[in-house]
């Protein structure tokens, strides 16, 4: 990452962050209506992880809480359940975000697998979904699809931020 991007303030990228959160909620909603929804990673969580790693002065707990409430409303789950999950995952991310930022994008993708695996495990414990035997494999393979999605997401957000905000 460039030095100009590291010094980015949240107030400079507020609209970009809100647009990406809306995009993440939209993608998650669209994926939940498809047959391959078990393999699609949580884009809302991935956008939250990206932005919480970029802004060192913000904790993003309020964003995690509000995004979780939106996910609960979209999925029809118990109100506050996804908020709790996103806050726990965000807390873990905040503890290691400086180390996370120092990794290359491919190494970050492997770390994101850990966060999405924690998301899947907590979701499995809280919601106990009824899965067929072939759906269980897809359910637990979902974090590994982020290995493809994370580099695309991170590099495109870095490029857009550098073009729109810091130019």
RASULBEL-V403366 format. One line per field, one symbol per residue. phi: phi as a letter, one per 40 degrees, with the letter a starting at -180 (. if undefined). psi: psi as a letter, one per 20 degrees, with the letter a starting at -180 (. if undefined). burial: # if it has 9 or more other C-alpha atoms within 8 Angstrom, else .. A space follows every 10 residues. Layout:
# RASULBEL-V403366
phi: ???
psi: ???
burial: ???
This chain:
# RASULBEL-V403366
phi: .ccccccccc ccbdcccccc cccccccccc cccccccccc cccccccccc ccccbccbcg cccccccccc cccccgcdch cccccccccc cccccbcccc cccccccccc ccdccccccc ccccccbfcc bccccccccc cddccccccc dccccccccc ccccccc
psi: qrhhhhjpqh hhjghgghgh gggghgghgh hiirhkhhip rohghhgggg hhhhohiqhj hggggghhgg hghhikrppi ghggghgghh ggghhjhggg hiqrhghhhh hhggghhggg ghhgggimqo qrhhhhghgi ighiiihghg hggghhhggg ghghgi.
burial: ....#..#.. ..#...#..# #.###.###. #.....#### ########## ###.#....# #..####### ###......# #######.## #.##..#..# #.#.##.### ########## .###...... ....##.### ###.###### #..##....# ##..##.
